[in-house]
């Protein structure tokens, strides 16, 4: 079981009601995890510029499209160690210039 799944199990143990814990009790392998829509109090965006509001809306659309794709089972495993190592190399290269 990956560290991500174990972390999620620990979070569920701490935060989830008993019914939800029962649903994940048999999580012995990595299953696709569904992104759940959670309604929260909307942040105050009145101080954002129009450009930032447009960027924020585009980001929200991208996130929704990604979540929908995962819900359809179209996701793929990411090698996070390799991804982060590459990002660290790129950051170091930018700092060296």
C-alpha positions as CSV (number, residue, x, y, z in Angstrom):
1,X,0.0,0.0,0.0
2,X,1.4,3.4,-0.9
3,X,2.2,6.1,1.5
4,X,-0.6,8.2,-0.1
5,X,-3.3,5.5,0.6
6,X,-2.0,5.0,4.1
7,X,-2.1,8.8,4.8
8,X,-5.7,8.9,3.5
9,X,-6.7,6.0,5.7
10,X,-5.2,7.8,8.7
11,X,-7.1,11.0,7.8
12,X,-10.3,9.0,7.5
13,X,-9.7,7.4,10.9
14,X,-9.4,10.8,12.5
15,X,-12.1,12.7,10.6
16,X,-14.7,10.4,9.2
17,X,-17.9,9.2,10.8
18,X,-18.1,5.4,11.5
19,X,-20.1,4.7,8.3
20,X,-17.4,6.2,6.1
21,X,-14.7,4.3,8.0
22,X,-16.6,1.1,7.4
23,X,-16.6,1.8,3.6
24,X,-12.8,2.1,3.6
25,X,-12.1,-0.7,6.2
26,X,-11.1,-3.2,3.5
27,X,-8.9,-0.8,1.5
28,X,-6.0,-3.3,0.9
29,X,-4.9,-1.9,-2.4
30,X,-4.9,1.4,-4.2
31,X,-8.3,2.3,-5.5
32,X,-9.0,5.4,-7.6
33,X,-10.0,8.1,-5.1
34,X,-13.0,10.3,-6.1
35,X,-12.7,14.0,-5.5
36,X,-15.7,15.1,-3.5
37,X,-17.3,18.4,-3.9
38,X,-17.5,20.1,-0.6
39,X,-19.4,23.4,-0.2
40,X,-17.6,26.0,1.9
41,X,-18.1,29.6,2.5
42,X,-16.9,31.3,-0.6
43,X,-13.8,33.5,-0.1
44,X,-14.1,37.3,-0.7
45,X,-12.9,37.8,-4.3
46,X,-14.0,41.4,-4.6
47,X,-10.4,42.6,-4.3
48,X,-9.2,40.6,-7.3
49,X,-8.5,42.3,-10.5
50,X,-10.5,41.3,-13.6
51,X,-7.5,39.5,-15.0
52,X,-7.1,37.5,-11.8
53,X,-10.8,36.6,-11.7
54,X,-10.5,35.3,-15.3
55,X,-7.4,33.2,-14.3
56,X,-9.2,31.9,-11.3
57,X,-12.2,30.8,-13.3
58,X,-10.0,29.1,-15.9
59,X,-8.2,27.3,-13.0
60,X,-11.6,26.2,-11.6
61,X,-12.6,24.8,-15.0
62,X,-9.3,22.9,-15.3
63,X,-9.7,21.4,-11.9
64,X,-13.3,20.4,-12.6
65,X,-12.2,18.8,-15.9
66,X,-9.5,16.9,-14.2
67,X,-11.9,15.7,-11.4
68,X,-14.4,14.6,-14.0
69,X,-11.7,12.7,-15.9
70,X,-10.7,10.9,-12.7
71,X,-14.3,10.0,-12.0
72,X,-14.5,8.4,-15.4
73,X,-11.4,6.3,-14.6
74,X,-9.2,8.1,-17.0
75,X,-6.5,9.0,-14.5
76,X,-3.0,7.5,-14.4
77,X,-0.4,6.9,-11.7
78,X,2.1,9.6,-11.2
79,X,5.6,8.9,-10.0
80,X,5.7,11.8,-7.5
81,X,9.3,11.2,-6.5
82,X,10.4,11.6,-10.1
83,X,8.1,14.6,-10.7
84,X,9.3,16.4,-7.6
85,X,13.0,15.6,-8.4
86,X,12.5,17.2,-11.9
87,X,10.8,20.2,-10.4
88,X,13.7,20.6,-7.9
89,X,16.2,20.4,-10.8
90,X,14.3,23.0,-12.8
91,X,14.1,25.3,-9.8
92,X,17.9,24.9,-9.1
93,X,18.6,25.6,-12.8
94,X,16.5,28.8,-12.7
95,X,18.3,29.9,-9.5
96,X,21.7,29.3,-11.0
97,X,21.1,31.7,-13.9
